[in-house]
Amino acid sequence: MKLLDYVILALVALVLFLVIRRRAKRKASGAACGCGGCDGCSVRDKCTEQK
């Protein structure tokens, strides 16, 4: 493998890490119920999540 291959793999791993970390923080804080967020949710009027 060349250096460029390692750089691409490192970038993919970094993006995955950041996405997983963001989802975990949002779930822990109660800001999201496991979906993309309340703003884009089609059933946000029926959400049982406490704010």
Phi, psi and omega in degrees: 000143179268173182299321180298323178297318179294323179294316179297315178297321179294320178294319178297316179297321179295316179297315178299317179299315181293322179294314180295320179295319180295317179296320180293320179294318180294321180291320180293326181278349180083011182283342181219147181263023179105352179260198181283354181127163185286334182298319183260008184279135181281343180246031184294336178289336183257011183293136180261005181291135179275137179258000000 
